[in-house]
Amino acid sequence: MAYTGGIILFALGILISVALHEAGHMWSARAFGMKVTRFFIGFGPTLFSFRRKETEYGLKAIPAGAFVSIVGMTPLDEVDPADESKVFWKRPVWKRTIVLSAGSMMHFILGILLLWITAVFVGLPNPERVNYDANKEPAVLAAVNDCVPASPDSVNCSLEKGDPKSPAAAAGLKPGDRITAFNGVGTPTYGELVALVRKAPAGPASLTYVRDGRTVTTTVTPVRRNVDISRTDKPNVQEVGFLGVSPKGSDAPLTVTYGPIDGVGQALDYTGQIFAGTFRAIANFPEKIPKLWDALMGQERDPETPVSVVGASRIGGEVVERGIWPIFFLLLANLNFFIGVFNLFPLLPLDGGHIAIAWFEKVRSWWAAKRGKPDPGRVDYTKLLPVTYAVVLIFGGITLLTVATDIINPITLTTR
């Protein structure tokens, strides 16, 4: 139930984001005196609608987006003579630019708001955990387990129930000890200590540590257990040794919350990181398409390949099922930033394509006037239809490929 609820909740978040995108167009158009005739959420048959002043609002049967109708988007549109003063294309280019970019601006605002909510109320990833790699740090202990399960199949243990002491506790190790050698081999980092303990043969071993500036050498007998050491969804069970200790840094909380003021700074900092990551992802997008096809054909899915709304919603369902709410909000914020940036690309039918045409017309008219030539007028959109159709077909095909791959070979938390 949690998984299904998470999928629905994430999909609803996307739908709200898209609706706010169209609302951004509507609100800015009205602010500049343009006429907005329709604002609908969804496509297909109308479930219900109502009219307020000159705008009809409604909900349609297929919740796959939203749309807004502004009178006179291009010179080709038929306009009632009574609305001639309210058409879009007759407004100054700077006003049209604001209206066209308002959808993306809504995504950016929503993304920042989501990040702020996460920072203040949910918790952002703790920098101490994100930036700290215990394997590369000195082998300083944060915790020493009291016991180990008597049964290899058990996870929990208790000294009162007769489970044996952990090797580290039996050897007298304590939190704060820095282990410097194992079986005579230096352990400058925690990762090297783990590697030595895992492959150590059964039986006692010497262990050297520093406590309060004093070096001590003792004997420890690692416990041998079958452990899945894989970091993917493919198991890799091996018999390894372990001491029953945790490294410094592992005791830090996974997330941290901030005050309302500090949360603004954190949200803006994450915004910069997400923008940089978005542009990198877009730059690498072409090389990921063949990998999507390979995944659809049954090969292992590259976790860096694009995901559709279907794939993102499935991941959203997983994080809700596991109670990882920070990832839920961060994923939704990431998606808003990506949509906002992508929508500004200078390609029709994207908003960025219409912005590019508006400024092209402005520059062309200025250049003609500078040379004493007549104004060449507006761009003929009919001549751009083949390019528009090509863009729609290309991105439509990529969308279908991504959706199909997300259904047949989805990205899961274990593959990321």
C-alpha positions in Angstrom: 0.0 0.0 0.0 2.8 2.4 0.9 4.5 1.7 -2.5 1.3 2.3 -4.5 0.5 5.4 -2.4 3.9 6.8 -3.0 3.5 6.3 -6.8 0.2 8.1 -6.7 1.6 10.9 -4.5 4.6 11.5 -6.7 2.5 11.5 -9.9 0.1 14.0 -8.2 3.2 16.1 -7.4 4.1 16.1 -11.1 0.6 17.0 -12.2 0.5 19.9 -9.7 3.9 21.1 -11.1 2.6 21.0 -14.7 -0.6 22.8 -13.7 1.4 25.5 -12.0 3.5 25.8 -15.1 0.4 26.7 -17.1 -0.9 28.9 -14.3 2.4 30.9 -14.6 1.6 31.5 -18.3 -2.0 32.5 -17.4 -1.2 34.8 -14.5 1.6 36.7 -16.4 -0.6 37.0 -19.5 -3.4 38.5 -17.5 -1.0 40.9 -15.8 -0.1 42.3 -19.3 -3.7 42.6 -20.4 -3.8 39.5 -22.6 -7.0 37.5 -22.8 -6.9 33.9 -21.4 -9.9 31.9 -22.6 -9.2 28.4 -21.0 -7.2 26.8 -18.2 -7.6 23.0 -18.0 -5.9 20.2 -16.1 -5.7 17.1 -18.1 -6.6 16.2 -21.7 -9.4 14.4 -23.4 -13.1 14.6 -22.5 -14.1 17.3 -20.1 -15.2 16.0 -16.7 -16.4 19.4 -15.4 -15.8 23.1 -16.0 -16.9 26.5 -14.9 -16.4 30.0 -16.2 -15.1 33.0 -14.2 -15.1 36.3 -16.1 -13.5 35.5 -19.5 -11.8 32.3 -18.6 -13.1 28.7 -18.5 -11.6 26.5 -15.9 -11.9 22.7 -15.9 -10.7 19.2 -15.4 -10.4 16.6 -18.2 -10.4 12.8 -18.0 -6.7 12.1 -18.8 -4.5 13.6 -16.0 -1.4 13.7 -18.2 -0.7 17.4 -18.1 -2.5 20.8 -18.4 -2.9 23.6 -20.9 -3.8 27.3 -21.1 -5.3 29.1 -24.1 -4.2 32.7 -24.7 -5.8 34.7 -27.5 -3.6 35.3 -30.6 -0.5 33.3 -29.8 0.6 33.7 -33.4 -0.5 35.9 -36.3 -2.1 32.8 -37.9 -4.6 32.5 -35.1 -8.2 33.7 -35.7 -9.1 36.5 -33.3 -12.5 38.0 -32.6 -12.4 41.7 -33.5 -13.4 42.6 -30.0 -10.3 40.9 -28.7 -7.8 42.6 -31.0 -6.4 44.7 -28.1 -5.8 41.6 -26.0 -3.8 39.3 -28.4 -0.5 37.9 -27.4 1.6 38.4 -30.5 1.0 42.2 -30.6 2.5 42.8 -27.1 6.1 44.0 -26.8 8.7 41.3 -27.1 9.8 41.6 -23.5 6.2 41.0 -22.3 5.9 38.0 -24.5 9.2 36.7 -23.2 8.0 37.0 -19.6 4.7 35.2 -20.4 6.5 32.4 -22.3 9.2 31.9 -19.6 6.7 32.1 -16.7 6.0 28.4 -16.9 9.7 27.5 -16.4 9.9 30.2 -13.7 7.1 28.4 -11.8 9.1 25.2 -11.9 12.2 26.9 -10.5 10.2 28.6 -7.8 8.5 25.3 -6.9 11.8 23.5 -6.9 13.3 26.0 -4.5 10.2 25.9 -2.3 10.4 22.1 -2.2 14.1 22.3 -1.2 13.3 24.8 1.5 10.5 22.6 2.9 12.9 19.6 2.9 15.6 21.6 4.7 13.3 22.9 7.4 10.7 20.2 7.9 12.0 16.9 6.5 15.8 17.1 6.5 18.5 17.3 3.9 21.3 14.7 3.6 23.8 15.4 6.4 27.1 16.8 4.9 29.0 14.8 7.5 27.6 11.6 6.0 27.6 12.7 2.4 31.2 14.0 2.3 32.7 11.6 4.8 34.2 8.4 3.5 35.2 6.3 6.5 37.2 3.9 4.2 39.6 6.8 3.5 39.8 8.1 7.0 41.9 6.9 10.0 40.5 3.8 11.6 38.9 5.6 14.5 36.0 3.7 16.2 32.6 5.3 16.8 31.0 2.3 18.4 31.9 -1.2 19.6 29.1 -3.8 19.5 28.5 -5.6 22.8 27.8 -8.9 21.2 27.3 -10.9 18.0 24.4 -13.2 17.1 25.0 -16.8 18.1 23.2 -17.9 14.9 24.5 -16.7 11.5 20.8 -16.3 10.5 20.1 -13.8 13.2 20.5 -10.1 13.1 19.9 -9.0 16.7 21.9 -10.2 19.7 21.8 -9.8 23.5 24.4 -10.8 26.1 21.5 -11.5 28.5 20.2 -14.1 26.1 23.5 -15.8 25.9 24.9 -14.4 22.7 28.8 -14.1 22.8 30.7 -10.9 23.1 31.8 -9.3 19.9 35.5 -9.8 19.1 36.1 -6.1 19.6 34.4 -6.0 23.0 36.2 -9.2 24.1 39.5 -7.5 23.2 38.6 -4.5 25.3 38.2 -2.0 22.4 36.3 1.2 23.1 34.8 4.1 21.0 37.5 6.6 20.2 40.3 4.0 19.8 42.4 4.4 16.6 43.5 1.1 15.2 46.9 1.3 13.6 47.8 -2.3 12.7 46.2 -5.7 12.3 48.3 -8.8 12.4 51.4 -6.7 12.0 50.1 -4.9 8.9 49.6 -1.1 9.2 46.0 0.2 8.9 46.2 3.9 8.2 42.6 3.9 7.0 39.4 2.2 8.1 39.0 0.7 4.6 42.4 -1.1 4.9 41.4 -2.4 8.4 38.1 -3.9 6.9 40.0 -5.5 4.0 42.5 -7.1 6.4 39.9 -8.4 8.8 37.6 -9.8 6.1 40.3 -11.9 4.5 42.0 -12.9 7.8 42.1 -16.7 8.4 40.2 -18.1 11.3 41.9 -17.8 14.7 43.5 -15.1 16.9 45.2 -12.1 15.4 47.2 -9.2 16.9 45.7 -5.8 16.9 47.4 -2.5 17.7 45.5 0.6 18.7 46.1 4.1 20.2 44.0 5.3 23.2 44.7 8.6 25.0 48.1 8.8 23.3 49.1 5.4 24.4 49.8 2.5 22.0 48.4 -0.9 23.0 48.7 -4.3 21.3 46.2 -6.9 22.1 44.8 -10.2 20.6 41.5 -10.4 18.8 39.7 -13.3 17.2 37.5 -12.2 14.3 34.1 -13.9 13.8 33.6 -15.6 10.5 30.2 -15.0 8.9 28.6 -15.4 5.5 27.9 -11.8 4.4 26.5 -10.3 1.2 29.2 -7.8 0.3 27.5 -6.7 -2.9 26.5 -3.1 -3.3 24.0 -4.0 -6.1 20.8 -6.1 -6.3 23.0 -9.1 -7.3 24.0 -10.9 -4.2 27.7 -11.7 -3.6 27.8 -13.8 -0.4 31.2 -14.6 1.0 32.6 -15.8 4.3 34.4 -12.9 5.9 35.7 -11.9 9.2 34.5 -9.0 11.3 35.2 -7.4 14.6 31.9 -5.8 15.5 32.9 -2.1 15.2 31.6 1.0 13.4 33.8 3.8 12.1 33.8 7.4 13.2 31.2 9.3 11.1 28.8 6.4 10.8 27.1 7.6 14.0 26.2 10.9 12.5 22.5 11.3 11.6 21.6 10.7 7.9 19.7 13.9 7.6 19.8 17.3 9.3 17.1 20.0 9.5 17.7 23.8 9.5 15.9 26.9 10.7 13.7 28.9 8.3 16.5 31.4 7.6 19.3 28.9 7.2 16.9 26.8 5.2 16.9 29.5 2.5 20.6 29.3 2.1 20.6 25.5 2.0 17.8 25.6 -0.6 19.7 28.0 -2.8 22.9 26.0 -2.4 21.1 22.8 -3.5 19.5 24.8 -6.4 23.0 25.6 -7.7 24.1 22.0 -7.4 20.9 20.7 -9.2 21.2 23.2 -12.0 24.8 22.1 -12.6 23.8 18.5 -12.5 20.8 19.2 -14.9 23.1 20.8 -17.5 25.5 17.9 -17.2 22.6 15.4 -17.7 21.3 17.2 -20.7 24.8 17.4 -22.3 25.2 13.6 -21.7 21.6 12.9 -22.9 22.4 11.7 -26.5 24.9 9.0 -25.4 22.3 7.6 -23.0 19.7 6.8 -25.7 21.5 3.7 -27.0 21.8 2.5 -23.4 18.0 2.9 -23.0 17.5 0.6 -26.0 20.0 -1.9 -24.6 18.1 -2.0 -21.3 14.8 -2.4 -23.1 16.3 -5.4 -24.9 17.2 -7.0 -21.6 20.6 -5.8 -20.7 21.4 -4.3 -17.2 19.9 -0.9 -16.8 22.4 1.9 -16.5 21.3 4.0 -13.4 22.3 7.2 -15.2 19.9 6.7 -18.1 16.9 9.1 -18.2 13.6 8.2 -16.5 10.1 9.1 -17.6 7.3 10.2 -15.3 6.5 6.5 -14.9 10.0 5.7 -13.8 10.3 8.7 -11.5 6.9 7.8 -9.9 8.1 4.2 -9.3 11.2 5.5 -7.5 8.9 7.9 -5.6 6.9 4.8 -4.5 10.0 3.0 -3.4 11.3 5.9 -1.2 7.8 6.3 0.4 7.7 2.6 1.1 11.0 2.8 2.8 10.2 6.1 4.5 13.0 8.0 2.8 11.1 11.3 2.5 14.1 13.5 1.8 14.8 11.6 -1.4 11.1 11.9 -2.4 11.2 15.7 -2.1 14.7 16.0 -3.7 13.6 13.9 -6.6 10.5 16.0 -7.2 12.6 19.2 -6.9 15.1 17.8 -9.4 12.3 16.9 -11.9 11.0 20.5 -11.7 14.3 22.0 -12.4 14.9 19.7 -15.3 11.5 20.4 -16.9 12.1 24.1 -16.3 15.4 24.1 -18.1 14.4 21.8 -20.9 11.3 23.8 -21.7 13.5 26.9 -22.4 15.4 25.1 -25.2 15.1 27.2 -28.4 13.1 24.5 -30.2 9.4 24.5 -31.3 7.0 23.6 -29.8 8.7 24.4 -26.5 8.3 27.8 -24.9 12.0 28.4 -25.6 11.3 28.0 -29.3 8.6 30.7 -29.2 11.0 33.0 -27.2 13.7 32.5 -29.8 11.3 33.4 -32.7 10.1 36.5 -30.9 13.6 37.8 -30.4 14.6 36.8 -33.9 11.8 39.0 -35.2 12.9 41.8 -32.9 16.5 41.7 -34.1 15.5 41.3 -37.8 13.2 44.3 -37.6 16.0 46.4 -35.9 18.5 45.3 -38.5 16.1 46.2 -41.4 15.4 49.6 -39.9 19.1 50.3 -39.4 19.7 49.6 -43.2 16.6 51.7 -44.2 14.8 48.5 -45.3 11.0 47.8 -44.7 10.1 45.8 -41.6 10.1 42.1 -42.8 7.3 41.5 -40.3 6.5 38.3 -38.4 8.0 34.9 -39.0 5.8 32.6 -41.1 5.0 29.7 -38.7 3.8 27.5 -41.5 7.3 27.3 -42.8 8.5 26.0 -39.5 5.9 23.2 -39.2 8.2 20.5 -40.7 10.9 21.4 -38.0 8.2 21.4 -35.3 6.9 18.0 -36.4 10.4 16.6 -36.5 11.1 17.8 -32.9 7.8 16.3 -31.7 8.5 13.0 -33.4 12.0 12.7 -32.0 11.1 13.6 -28.5 7.9 11.6 -28.7 9.9 8.6 -29.7 12.4 9.1 -26.9 9.5 9.5 -24.4 8.0 6.2 -25.6 11.3 4.5 -25.4 11.9 5.8 -21.8 8.4 4.8 -20.7 8.7 1.3 -22.1 12.1 0.8 -20.5 10.8 2.1 -17.1 8.0 -0.5 -17.3 10.0 -3.5 -18.5 13.4 -2.7 -16.9 13.0 0.0 -14.3 15.6 1.8 -12.3 15.2 0.9 -8.6 16.9 2.2 -5.4 19.2 -0.8 -5.5 20.5 0.1 -8.9 21.2 3.8 -8.2 
